[in-house]
């Protein structure tokens, strides 16, 4: 004899695959979220690498400034206060603006009123700051030059018309990091007393 079907047994329904489709859609969404997150991580890694490279270049240029300021200080101490600090020719018109002939040993004459910034000239004579010790990742030694701006500046800026006998030097320094790396150029003015 055949057993009678029990009342609590159900007849299997036909499967339609809805769970498979929903799980595939969720898998695609999770994959897209993962790819977007990975792109953000890669972008942030590049940004932090560039920031680190820029920081090294800045520190290198700053070390070049300090080397140039030492040259300016030594020059100011070696020269009497009321005399011309450098006997180099100051250009009087644009045709005389030649950056390479107006410098000697890292010291340069005053820039002429008709000349562009010496740092923009292709023939500018840069001096390597070889006494500077840098991290190997920072690249080559920084470079600098020191321009004598004159010796008729006030010694006390709060009283500009009194005792205008102090000299000023402008130091320009740049980092040498290499191709494709960050480059920084800095300037400072060194005032003597």
VOTOR-473546 format. One record per residue: residue in one letter; x, y, z of N, C-alpha, C in turn. Coordinates in nm, 4 decimals. Layout:
N
VEXTI  type      n.xx      n.yy      n.zz     ca.xx     ca.yy     ca.zz      c.xx      c.yy      c.zz
VEXTI     A         X         Y         Z         X         Y         Z         X         Y         Z
...
# end
This chain:
193
VEXTI  type      n.xx      n.yy      n.zz     ca.xx     ca.yy     ca.zz      c.xx      c.yy      c.zz
VEXTI     X    0.0793   -0.1168    0.0000    0.0000    0.0000    0.0000    0.0849    0.1251    0.0000
VEXTI     X    0.0283    0.2195   -0.0571    0.0937    0.3488   -0.0661    0.0559    0.4350    0.0522
VEXTI     X    0.1540    0.4996    0.1118    0.1193    0.5859    0.2223    0.0494    0.7107    0.1711
VEXTI     X   -0.0368    0.7581    0.2476   -0.1105    0.8797    0.2142   -0.0208    1.0008    0.2396
VEXTI     X   -0.0330    1.0993    0.1533    0.0490    1.2182    0.1782    0.0038    1.2877    0.3048
VEXTI     X    0.1030    1.3313    0.3782    0.0687    1.3998    0.5019    0.0288    1.5434    0.4698
VEXTI     X   -0.0438    1.5994    0.5566   -0.0966    1.7331    0.5321    0.0100    1.8424    0.5520
VEXTI     X    0.1161    1.8156    0.6286    0.2188    1.9183    0.6526    0.3287    1.9151    0.5474
VEXTI     X    0.3288    1.8266    0.4575    0.4275    1.8229    0.3496    0.3810    1.9148    0.2379
VEXTI     X    0.4739    1.9953    0.1858    0.4358    2.0848    0.0767    0.5017    2.0395   -0.0518
VEXTI     X    0.4431    2.0808   -0.1548    0.4943    2.0460   -0.2864    0.5996    2.1509   -0.3243
VEXTI     X    0.7188    2.1090   -0.3660    0.8222    2.2065   -0.3998    0.7758    2.2984   -0.5126
VEXTI     X    0.8079    2.4307   -0.4942    0.7719    2.5292   -0.5962    0.8857    2.5375   -0.6973
VEXTI     X    0.8533    2.5924   -0.8082    0.9519    2.6068   -0.9149    1.0476    2.7224   -0.8780
VEXTI     X    1.1817    2.7005   -0.8775    1.2792    2.8025   -0.8423    1.3001    2.8968   -0.9606
VEXTI     X    1.3134    3.0267   -0.9279    1.3273    3.1260   -1.0343    1.4665    3.1880   -1.0382
VEXTI     X    1.5552    3.1719   -0.9426    1.6927    3.2262   -0.9422    1.7025    3.3707   -0.8964
VEXTI     X    1.6073    3.4202   -0.8237    1.6079    3.5589   -0.7773    1.7235    3.5840   -0.6805
VEXTI     X    1.7553    3.4894   -0.5967    1.8643    3.5046   -0.5007    1.9973    3.5184   -0.5744
VEXTI     X    2.0168    3.4435   -0.6802    2.1393    3.4506   -0.7582    2.1548    3.5887   -0.8215
VEXTI     X    2.0508    3.6433   -0.8771    2.0559    3.7750   -0.9415    2.0845    3.8834   -0.8378
VEXTI     X    2.0178    3.8778   -0.7244    2.0404    3.9776   -0.6194    2.1826    3.9684   -0.5661
VEXTI     X    2.2349    3.8505   -0.5462    2.3718    3.8359   -0.4962    2.4730    3.8847   -0.5995
VEXTI     X    2.4491    3.8648   -0.7274    2.5394    3.9160   -0.8309    2.5385    4.0692   -0.8338
VEXTI     X    2.4206    4.1280   -0.8186    2.4109    4.2752   -0.8145    2.4867    4.3289   -0.6936
VEXTI     X    2.4696    4.2670   -0.5779    2.5422    4.3096   -0.4586    2.6929    4.2926   -0.4755
VEXTI     X    2.7359    4.1878   -0.5402    2.8782    4.1643   -0.5651    2.9361    4.2736   -0.6556
VEXTI     X    2.8620    4.3128   -0.7583    2.9062    4.4194   -0.8472    2.9167    4.5519   -0.7700
VEXTI     X    2.8182    4.5814   -0.6860    2.8219    4.7049   -0.6062    2.9404    4.7067   -0.5112
VEXTI     X    2.9670    4.5979   -0.4455    3.0805    4.5903   -0.3530    3.2122    4.6062   -0.4290
VEXTI     X    3.2207    4.5479   -0.5490    3.3407    4.5620   -0.6321    3.3627    4.7077   -0.6712
VEXTI     X    3.2571    4.7773   -0.7111    3.2690    4.9185   -0.7483    3.3133    5.0039   -0.6295
VEXTI     X    3.2600    4.9764   -0.5135    3.3005    5.0493   -0.3929    3.4476    5.0220   -0.3619
VEXTI     X    3.4910    4.8983   -0.3768    3.6314    4.8630   -0.3526    3.7253    4.9310   -0.4504
VEXTI     X    3.6882    4.9367   -0.5780    3.7726    5.0025   -0.6789    3.7823    5.1521   -0.6503
VEXTI     X    3.6690    5.2149   -0.6149    3.6705    5.3579   -0.5824    3.7587    5.3846   -0.4604
VEXTI     X    3.7518    5.2998   -0.3609    3.8359    5.3160   -0.2417    3.9832    5.3005   -0.2766
VEXTI     X    4.0137    5.2059   -0.3625    4.1520    5.1838   -0.4029    4.2056    5.3043   -0.4785
VEXTI     X    4.1244    5.3644   -0.5645    4.1669    5.4843   -0.6364    4.1976    5.5970   -0.5386
VEXTI     X    4.1152    5.6131   -0.4362    4.1401    5.7168   -0.3355    4.2697    5.6901   -0.2602
VEXTI     X    4.2955    5.5664   -0.2267    4.4188    5.5316   -0.1545    4.5412    5.5618   -0.2408
VEXTI     X    4.5349    5.5280   -0.3689    4.6473    5.5545   -0.4595    4.6689    5.7053   -0.4732
VEXTI     X    4.5611    5.7814   -0.4874    4.5716    5.9262   -0.4985    4.6314    5.9868   -0.3718
VEXTI     X    4.5886    5.9413   -0.2559    4.6431    5.9923   -0.1306    4.7903    5.9560   -0.1149
VEXTI     X    4.8301    5.8395   -0.1619    4.9712    5.8003   -0.1551    5.0558    5.8919   -0.2439
VEXTI     X    5.0058    5.9250   -0.3633    5.0784    6.0166   -0.4519    5.0875    6.1551   -0.3899
VEXTI     X    4.9793    6.2001   -0.3281    4.9792    6.3320   -0.2659    5.0796    6.3386   -0.1511
VEXTI     X    5.0841    6.2367   -0.0683    5.1781    6.2385    0.0444    5.3224    6.2268   -0.0056
VEXTI     X    5.3437    6.1531   -0.1125    5.4777    6.1431   -0.1707    5.5221    6.2784   -0.2265
VEXTI     X    5.4326    6.3477   -0.2958    5.4657    6.4799   -0.3490    5.4904    6.5801   -0.2362
VEXTI     X    5.4124    6.5711   -0.1304    5.4320    6.6609   -0.0162    5.5683    6.6358    0.0486
VEXTI     X    5.6053    6.5109    0.0621    5.7351    6.4758    0.1195    5.8486    6.5285    0.0308
VEXTI     X    5.8339    6.5112   -0.1008    5.9344    6.5578   -0.1953    5.9467    6.7097   -0.1896
VEXTI     X    5.8348    6.7788   -0.1809    5.8345    6.9255   -0.1721    5.8999    6.9700   -0.0412
VEXTI     X    5.8746    6.8984    0.0659    5.9350    6.9301    0.1949    6.0871    6.9149    0.1891
VEXTI     X    6.1350    6.8090    0.1261    6.2801    6.7909    0.1104    6.3405    6.9033    0.0268
VEXTI     X    6.2725    6.9414   -0.0813    6.3224    7.0488   -0.1672    6.3250    7.1814   -0.0919
VEXTI     X    6.2226    7.2070   -0.0112    6.2186    7.3299    0.0674    6.3342    7.3341    0.1673
VEXTI     X    6.3576    7.2241    0.2347    6.4664    7.2185    0.3317    6.6022    7.2370    0.2634
VEXTI     X    6.6161    7.1809    0.1439    6.7400    7.1969    0.0687    6.7612    7.3434    0.0312
VEXTI     X    6.6572    7.4083   -0.0213    6.6688    7.5500   -0.0582    6.6956    7.6362    0.0650
VEXTI     X    6.6350    7.6022    0.1762    6.6574    7.6774    0.3000    6.8032    7.6629    0.3459
VEXTI     X    6.8603    7.5456    0.3283    7.0022    7.5256    0.3616    7.0899    7.6103    0.2697
VEXTI     X    7.0507    7.6235    0.1425    7.1224    7.7104    0.0498    7.1142    7.8563    0.0923
VEXTI     X    6.9976    7.8983    0.1426    6.9830    8.0355    0.1945    7.0802    8.0601    0.3094
VEXTI     X    7.0886    7.9646    0.3999    7.1781    7.9813    0.5149    7.3241    7.9919    0.4700
VEXTI     X    7.3618    7.9140    0.3692    7.4991    7.9219    0.3168    7.5230    8.0589    0.2533
VEXTI     X    7.4245    8.1104    0.1782    7.4371    8.2431    0.1184    7.4405    8.3528    0.2227
VEXTI     X    7.3614    8.3384    0.3284    7.3617    8.4387    0.4348    7.4961    8.4424    0.5072
VEXTI     X    7.5614    8.3281    0.5161    7.6953    8.3262    0.5770    7.7939    8.4025    0.4892
VEXTI     X    7.7822    8.3873    0.3571    7.8690    8.4623    0.2644    7.8430    8.6120    0.2802
VEXTI     X    7.7160    8.6519    0.2878    7.6813    8.7935    0.3043    7.7360    8.8472    0.4370
VEXTI     X    7.7227    8.7686    0.5415    7.7735    8.8110    0.6736    7.9239    8.8275    0.6698
VEXTI     X    7.9941    8.7301    0.6108    8.1396    8.7385    0.6012    8.1822    8.8600    0.5194
VEXTI     X    8.1111    8.8869    0.4096    8.1418    9.0024    0.3248    8.1194    9.1321    0.4017
VEXTI     X    8.0084    9.1400    0.4750    7.9768    9.2613    0.5508    8.0794    9.2849    0.6618
VEXTI     X    8.1262    9.1789    0.7266    8.2244    9.1943    0.8342    8.3631    9.2295    0.7804
VEXTI     X    8.3940    9.1869    0.6581    8.5254    9.2120    0.6006    8.5359    9.3506    0.5387
VEXTI     X    8.4245    9.4178    0.5163    8.4232    9.5469    0.4482    8.3815    9.6557    0.5460
VEXTI     X    8.4522    9.7672    0.5473    8.4092    9.8774    0.6348    8.2664    9.9195    0.6031
VEXTI     X    8.1966    9.9637    0.7061    8.0531    9.9914    0.6969    8.0179   10.0978    0.5929
VEXTI     X    8.0997   10.2003    0.5744    8.0633   10.3127    0.4886    8.1231   10.3035    0.3492
VEXTI     X    8.1758   10.1891    0.3107    8.2347   10.1771    0.1767    8.1508   10.0836    0.0921
VEXTI     X    8.1725   10.0924   -0.0383    8.1039   10.0032   -0.1321    8.1516    9.8609   -0.1046
VEXTI     X    8.0597    9.7703   -0.0806    8.0964    9.6340   -0.0435    8.1529    9.5551   -0.1599
VEXTI     X    8.1049    9.5812   -0.2803    8.1538    9.5071   -0.3965    8.1905    9.6048   -0.5072
VEXTI     X    8.3029    9.5834   -0.5689    8.3470    9.6706   -0.6770    8.3083    9.6115   -0.8115
VEXTI     X    8.1902    9.5545   -0.8212    8.1423    9.5002   -0.9467    8.0555    9.6039   -1.0177
VEXTI     X    8.0516    9.5980   -1.1475    7.9790    9.6966   -1.2269    7.8290    9.6767   -1.2165
VEXTI     X    7.7569    9.7855   -1.1918    7.6105    9.7825   -1.1891    7.5619    9.8190   -1.3284
VEXTI     X    7.4784    9.7370   -1.3908    7.4282    9.7687   -1.5246    7.3475    9.8989   -1.5250
VEXTI     X    7.3695    9.9788   -1.6285    7.2960   10.1046   -1.6398    7.1877   10.1007   -1.7462
VEXTI     X    7.1863    9.9982   -1.8309    7.0759    9.9793   -1.9252    7.0581    9.8299   -1.9518
VEXTI     X    6.9505    9.7952   -2.0211    6.9145    9.6544   -2.0409    7.0189    9.5766   -2.1198
VEXTI     X    7.0957    9.6433   -2.2044    7.1954    9.5713   -2.2848    7.3124    9.5222   -2.1990
VEXTI     X    7.3301    9.5771   -2.0802    7.4404    9.5366   -1.9933    7.3999    9.4280   -1.8931
VEXTI     X    7.2780    9.3817   -1.9005    7.2287    9.2809   -1.8065    7.2800    9.1431   -1.8463
VEXTI     X    7.3902    9.1039   -1.7884    7.4485    8.9729   -1.8131    7.4821    8.9139   -1.6772
VEXTI     X    7.4033    8.8199   -1.6338    7.4148    8.7688   -1.4972    7.5483    8.7016   -1.4695
VEXTI     X    7.6063    8.6361   -1.5670    7.7270    8.5577   -1.5406    7.8510    8.6448   -1.5199
VEXTI     X    7.8600    8.7634   -1.5808    7.9799    8.8453   -1.5661    7.9745    8.9361   -1.4443
VEXTI     X    7.8595    8.9471   -1.3812    7.8452    9.0383   -1.2679    7.8635    8.9683   -1.1340
VEXTI     X    7.9079    8.8435   -1.1329    7.9232    8.7676   -1.0085    8.0657    8.7152   -0.9946
VEXTI     X    8.1079    8.7026   -0.8700    8.2393    8.6480   -0.8418    8.2327    8.5735   -0.7091
VEXTI     X    8.2544    8.4438   -0.7113    8.2563    8.3626   -0.5895    8.1251    8.3620   -0.5134
VEXTI     X    8.0144    8.3680   -0.5847    7.8836    8.3668   -0.5209    7.8313    8.5047   -0.4861
VEXTI     X    7.9176    8.6083   -0.4889    7.8769    8.7469   -0.4641    7.8534    8.8163   -0.5961
VEXTI     X    7.7415    8.8863   -0.6061    7.7048    8.9529   -0.7302    7.6823    9.1010   -0.7044
VEXTI     X    7.6994    9.1802   -0.8097    7.6764    9.3240   -0.7984    7.5278    9.3517   -0.7824
VEXTI     X    7.4989    9.4768   -0.7516    7.3582    9.5176   -0.7375    7.2874    9.4988   -0.8708
VEXTI     X    7.1636    9.4548   -0.8664    7.0904    9.4420   -0.9920    7.0590    9.5807   -1.0475
VEXTI     X    7.0729    9.5949   -1.1759    7.0409    9.7228   -1.2380    6.8904    9.7434   -1.2448
VEXTI     X    6.8470    9.8676   -1.2514    6.7033    9.8944   -1.2565    6.6383    9.8456   -1.3856
VEXTI     X    6.7181    9.8172   -1.4880    6.6636    9.7746   -1.6163    6.6672    9.6236   -1.6341
VEXTI     X    6.7282    9.5549   -1.5403    6.7493    9.4105   -1.5554    6.6360    9.3307   -1.4907
VEXTI     X    6.6074    9.2165   -1.5511    6.5136    9.1229   -1.4890    6.5843    9.0558   -1.3713
VEXTI     X    6.5098    8.9830   -1.2918    6.5695    8.9134   -1.1788    6.6784    8.8183   -1.2251
VEXTI     X    6.7921    8.8216   -1.1573    6.9051    8.7369   -1.1951    6.8667    8.5888   -1.1938
VEXTI     X    6.7768    8.5506   -1.1058    6.7344    8.4111   -1.0940    6.6557    8.3641   -1.2159
VEXTI     X    6.6037    8.4563   -1.2980    6.5296    8.4168   -1.4180    6.6193    8.4094   -1.5409
VEXTI     X    6.7410    8.4621   -1.5302    6.8322    8.4640   -1.6455    6.8937    8.3257   -1.6668
VEXTI     X    6.9039    8.2869   -1.7905    6.9601    8.1548   -1.8221    7.1105    8.1488   -1.7961
VEXTI     X    7.1782    8.2635   -1.7993    7.3231    8.2626   -1.7781    7.3616    8.2991   -1.6346
VEXTI     X    7.2676    8.2888   -1.5418    7.2967    8.3211   -1.4018    7.4017    8.2247   -1.3468
VEXTI     X    7.4935    8.2794   -1.2678    7.5994    8.2000   -1.2073    7.5557    8.1594   -1.0670
VEXTI     X    7.5232    8.0323   -1.0512    7.4819    7.9797   -0.9215    7.6023    7.9148   -0.8551
VEXTI     X    7.6124    7.9285   -0.7260    7.7206    7.8671   -0.6487    7.6639    7.7484   -0.5720
VEXTI     X    7.7310    7.6350   -0.5796    7.6860    7.5164   -0.5055    7.7198    7.5314   -0.3580
VEXTI     X    7.6239    7.5028   -0.2740    7.6455    7.5057   -0.1285    7.7022    7.3707   -0.0873
VEXTI     X    7.8306    7.3522   -0.1123    7.8924    7.2210   -0.0898    7.9112    7.1890    0.0577
VEXTI     X    7.9123    7.2904    0.1437    7.9315    7.2652    0.2870    7.8041    7.2140    0.3534
VEXTI     X    7.6953    7.2103    0.2787    7.5666    7.1672    0.3330    7.5563    7.0158    0.3236
VEXTI     X    7.5197    6.9521    0.4341    7.4995    6.8074    0.4363    7.3499    6.7805    0.4337
VEXTI     X    7.3054    6.7088    0.3307    7.1631    6.6807    0.3131    7.1369    6.5314    0.3176
VEXTI     X    7.0117    6.4991    0.3411    6.9643    6.3623    0.3287    6.9870    6.3185    0.1833
VEXTI     X    7.0240    6.1954    0.1595    7.0499    6.1469    0.0238    6.9264    6.1594   -0.0648
VEXTI     X    6.8082    6.1538   -0.0071    6.6856    6.1647   -0.0864    6.6599    6.3074   -0.1331
VEXTI     X    6.7276    6.4061   -0.0745    6.7032    6.5465   -0.1083    6.7638    6.5853   -0.2420
VEXTI     X    6.8519    6.5051   -0.2970    6.9132    6.5374   -0.4258    7.0493    6.6023   -0.4074
VEXTI     X    7.0894    6.6804   -0.5072    7.2198    6.7466   -0.5064    7.2222    6.8632   -0.4089
VEXTI     X    7.3401    6.9191   -0.3919    7.3560    7.0359   -0.3047    7.2734    7.1518   -0.3586
VEXTI     X    7.2180    7.2331   -0.2693    7.1445    7.3505   -0.3154    7.2407    7.4522   -0.3758
VEXTI     X    7.1854    7.5447   -0.4517    7.2651    7.6495   -0.5142    7.2157    7.7854   -0.4676
VEXTI     X    7.3031    7.8848   -0.4730    7.2657    8.0189   -0.4292    7.3518    8.1224   -0.4991
VEXTI     X    7.3116    8.2475   -0.4897    7.3961    8.3617   -0.5182    7.3526    8.4759   -0.4273
VEXTI     X    7.4452    8.5677   -0.4009    7.4230    8.6791   -0.3096    7.4398    8.8082   -0.3892
VEXTI     X    7.3386    8.8925   -0.3875    7.3454    9.0205   -0.4583    7.3611    9.1338   -0.3572
VEXTI     X    7.4600    9.2195   -0.3804    7.4780    9.3371   -0.2962    7.3788    9.4433   -0.3440
VEXTI     X    7.2900    9.4873   -0.2569    7.1867    9.5833   -0.2944    7.2276    9.7275   -0.2670
VEXTI     X    7.3311    9.7479   -0.1906    7.3769    9.8829   -0.1604    7.4036    9.9002   -0.0126
VEXTI     X    7.4599   10.0184    0.0214    7.4930   10.0436    0.1614    7.4345   10.1759    0.2105
VEXTI     X    7.3219   10.2138    0.1571    7.2572   10.3385    0.1991    7.1191   10.3110    0.2571
VEXTI     X    7.1073   10.2020    0.3283    6.9800   10.1651    0.3891    6.9806   10.2050    0.5360
VEXTI     X    6.8637   10.2373    0.5920    6.8605   10.2737    0.7348    6.8955   10.1538    0.8222
VEXTI     X    6.9752   10.1797    0.9235    7.0130   10.0725    1.0158    6.8969   10.0356    1.1075
VEXTI     X    6.8093   10.1310    1.1350    6.6910   10.1059    1.2164    6.5678   10.1374    1.1311
VEXTI     X    6.4932   10.0355    1.0877    6.3787   10.0599    0.9996    6.2714   10.1513    1.0601
VEXTI     X    6.2681   10.1640    1.1929    6.1671   10.2505    1.2544    6.2007   10.3985    1.2351
VEXTI     X    6.3276   10.4293    1.2052    6.3676   10.5668    1.1741    6.4389   10.5659    1.0390
VEXTI     X    6.3642   10.5663    0.9284    6.4243   10.5481    0.7965    6.5110   10.6639    0.7478
VEXTI     X    6.5009   10.7816    0.8083    6.5810   10.8944    0.7614    6.7073   10.9160    0.8435
VEXTI     X    6.7262   10.8380    0.9481    6.8423   10.8536    1.0355    6.9383   10.7371    1.0136
VEXTI     X    7.0677   10.7690    1.0071    7.1728   10.6679    0.9990    7.1500   10.5685    0.8845
VEXTI     X    7.1408   10.6211    0.7630    7.1193   10.5363    0.6453    7.2541   10.4909    0.5902
VEXTI     X    7.3222   10.4057    0.6649    7.4560   10.3606    0.6240    7.4702   10.2088    0.6290
VEXTI     X    7.3633   10.1381    0.6417    7.3725    9.9924    0.6508    7.3536    9.9274    0.5140
VEXTI     X    7.4201    9.8165    0.4960    7.4157    9.7444    0.3680    7.3055    9.6393    0.3695
VEXTI     X    7.2623    9.6052    0.2511    7.1636    9.4985    0.2325    7.2142    9.4038    0.1233
VEXTI     X    7.1919    9.2760    0.1484    7.2256    9.1712    0.0522    7.1008    9.0876    0.0272
VEXTI     X    7.0753    9.0550   -0.0974    6.9632    8.9662   -0.1292    7.0212    8.8297   -0.1644
VEXTI     X    6.9769    8.7281   -0.0928    7.0238    8.5914   -0.1172    6.9124    8.5151   -0.1866
VEXTI     X    6.9465    8.4510   -0.2964    6.8524    8.3672   -0.3698    6.9088    8.2252   -0.3698
VEXTI     X    6.8274    8.1299   -0.3290    6.8726    7.9896   -0.3233    6.7682    7.9009   -0.3885
VEXTI     X    6.8146    7.7907   -0.4444    6.7226    7.6939   -0.5057    6.7693    7.5521   -0.4750
VEXTI     X    6.6720    7.4625   -0.4733    6.7036    7.3211   -0.4502    6.7398    7.2571   -0.5831
VEXTI     X    6.8148    7.1502   -0.5768    6.8542    7.0730   -0.6947    6.8073    6.9302   -0.6752
VEXTI     X    6.6829    6.9041   -0.7019    6.6283    6.7717   -0.6729    6.6319    6.6760   -0.7900
VEXTI     X    6.6388    6.7262   -0.9110    6.6422    6.6384   -1.0272    6.5148    6.6485   -1.1101
VEXTI     X    6.5168    6.5866   -1.2246    6.4049    6.5920   -1.3176    6.2817    6.5230   -1.2603
VEXTI     X    6.1685    6.5880   -1.2744    6.0425    6.5297   -1.2287    6.0191    6.5412   -1.0794
VEXTI     X    6.1068    6.6088   -1.0100    6.0922    6.6238   -0.8652    6.0597    6.7686   -0.8330
VEXTI     X    6.0190    6.7924   -0.7114    5.9839    6.9271   -0.6682    6.1083    7.0155   -0.6673
VEXTI     X    6.0889    7.1409   -0.7061    6.1964    7.2402   -0.7026    6.1451    7.3612   -0.6264
VEXTI     X    6.2302    7.4154   -0.5396    6.1914    7.5305   -0.4574    6.2990    7.6371   -0.4708
VEXTI     X    6.2546    7.7624   -0.4848    6.3454    7.8765   -0.4867    6.3031    7.9706   -0.3756
VEXTI     X    6.3983    8.0146   -0.2951    6.3707    8.1041   -0.1823    6.4618    8.2262   -0.1901
VEXTI     X    6.4141    8.3373   -0.1341    6.4944    8.4571   -0.1242    6.4855    8.5147    0.0161
VEXTI     X    6.5928    8.5785    0.0577    6.5909    8.6518    0.1834    6.6779    8.7755    0.1667
VEXTI     X    6.6558    8.8728    0.2523    6.7386    8.9934    0.2514    6.8150    8.9947    0.3829
VEXTI     X    6.9472    9.0064    0.3712    7.0338    9.0101    0.4882    7.0724    9.1556    0.5119
VEXTI     X    7.0448    9.2057    0.6310    7.0744    9.3441    0.6658    7.1918    9.3483    0.7624
VEXTI     X    7.2854    9.4384    0.7353    7.3990    9.4558    0.8253    7.3704    9.5707    0.9216
VEXTI     X    7.4454    9.5743    1.0289    7.4307    9.6835    1.1253    7.5605    9.7595    1.1347
# end
